[in-house]
Amino acid sequence: MHDLVLLRDEVALLKQSAAGGVVGGTERTLAQQIVCDYFCAEGLAERSGDDFRLTSWGDRLARKLIADGAAGTVWLLQSELDVLRGV
C-alpha cells in the first residue's frame, strides 16, 4: 500500500458520509463525482447503482477523521492505514 493524502473537500465529504453512509447524497457535483470515483479506487467506497456507499474501511477512516477533528488536507501514513484496516 501507500500513504494516503486527502484534500480538504475529500476530508469533508468522508466525514459527512460517515453519518449516512452514502457518499455525497443523491445530487453530486462533477467534483464530488470525481472524489467518489477516487474513493472507490482507494477502497473507501463502492458503487451501488447511482449511489456510492462507504466500505467498512472507509467508515473506519471517516470516523477517525471525525474523532481527530480533521480539517483541511490530511496525510495518513501507511502504518496508520494498516492499523485502521486491521492489518
N, C-alpha and C positions, 0 to 999 in steps of 0.2 A: 504494500500500500504506500501511500504518500501523505504528506501533510495536507491539510485542507484549509484554504483561505476562503472565508465568506465575507462578501461585501455587505455594507450597511443594509441595503434593501433585502438581501438574501437572509440576513440575520432576522430582520423584522418579519419577513414572510414565514420563516420557520417558527418563530415564537408565536405568531398569530395562528398558525396552523395547528400548533400543539393543542389548542383549546378545542377545535372542532375536528381535527384530523384531516380535513380537506384543505389542500394547498391552494390558496388564492381565491377561494369561493367559486361561484359559477361564471362570473363575468370577469375574465382576466384580461389585462392589457397585454400587448405584444411583449413587453419587458417581462411581465410575470410569466408568460408562456415560456419564454426562453429560460427563465430561472427554474421553472418546473421541469423542463427538459434536462437541465443541468442536475437538478436534484435526482432525477431518475437515473442519469448516467453515474452518479456517485452512490446510488443505492439508498438514498434518503427518502425517496418517494417512488410510487409506482402508479402507472396509468390504469384507470378503470373506466373505459369509455371516454367521456369528455372530462372526467374528474381525475385529479391527482390526489392520492392519499399517502400520508406518511407511512413508511415502513416502521417496524418496531425500532429499528436502529435510528431512523430519522426522528421518531418521537423521543427516544432517549437523548439524542443530541439537542433537540429543541428544548427539552426540559432542563438540560444542563445549562443552556444559554439563558433561560429564564432564571434559574437558581443563581447563576453568576452575575445577573444583572447586565448581561452583554448588550452593548450598543455600539454601533459603528462597525468597522472592519474587525474581524476576529480571525486569528491564525491559530489553528489547532494542530499540535504536533502529532505525528503518527503514534507515539506512545500513548497520548491522551485518547486518541481514536480507538486504539486497541483495547483500552480499558472499557470504553463505552460499548464496544462490540462484544466484550466478554472474551477476548482472545487471550 
